[in-house]
Amino acid sequence: MEERGIQGVEVHAWEGLTVDFCRNHGAKVMVRGLRQSGDFDSEQSIALLNHRLYPEVDTVFLPAREEHLVLSSTLVRELSRYQVDTSPFVPPVVVQALRQRFQGDA
């Protein structure tokens, strides 16, 4: 496996329950990313269940950086409608299409 990034960290793909993978590999910590506030509720339920099935594993939640947050198309359209620059959120072709659609709208 090619090493990059953080020394001592491995990345694996698997099928089945994550908690079974953790048990089979002796993992004691699971890191989960949260993109929006609604993610926390479902992820917390999963973490509690995983801990019940394999008490040796703990889950750590990391909030996503701004560029990885979920941004809905509805919000992007609303920004465009009020002529706010959407280029930080969508590809240039989408920015152009939105400008054409909402040109003159206010």
Secondary structure, DSSP 8 states (H G I E B T S, - for coil): ----SSTT-------S-HHHHHHHHT--EEEEEE-SHHHHHHHHHHHHHHHHH-TT-EEEEEE--GGGS---HHHHHHHHHTT---TTTS-HHHHHHHHHHHTT--
